[in-house]
Amino acid sequence: MYLVAFNVVSAVGWAVVLALTVAAITATGNIGPTYAQSWSVLAPVQSLAALEVVHVALALVRSPLPTTLMQVSSRLILVWAIVARFPSTHASPIYTTMVLAWSLTEVPRYSYYALGLLGIHPPPWLTWLRYSTFYLLYPLGAGSEALLAFSTISEWHAIWSIEDWLKAAMVLIWIPGLYVMYTHMMRTRTKVLGPKKDQKQDRPKAN
């Protein structure tokens, strides 16, 4: 039941992030700063995703370790090495588009996994969302991540520390990283939504 609880908590957490972000956008009438409304929930919810690497390493879920590690680590760097460290990002609309892309991706994903682990066949619309929204949301999310990181370069140290070099390296691998994630999802989508779809594909093992 551990994986069920993990996915339910993650789905609810990202749903709260999405609701707070949308509420902030609605209140202002534009895609402006939403850090004040979303950060207190976003930071712990995204940090919780570090456990996904452990799940893969322990073979609790059927996902490739490299792609899982790439996605989780890039987001954690954005959260703790960029947003948490540079207040200039808090007022950026790019922060908002990044959070929207993340939350719109994660709510269907975690919901899909939670239902599968509970033995409930996910409805067709949820399966479609899980394996189709990446066409738009992956480029939006990765582009926002890269632009947000780039926007802080002027605030980095004159003599780069190891942390600065790590952030620069992450910026440089965003494009190839997006390609890896994108093609992985395209292959998975074909397996799940293709003519011979198998709903057990890409589903975690039940405890």
Disulfide bonds with the S-S distance in Angstrom:
none
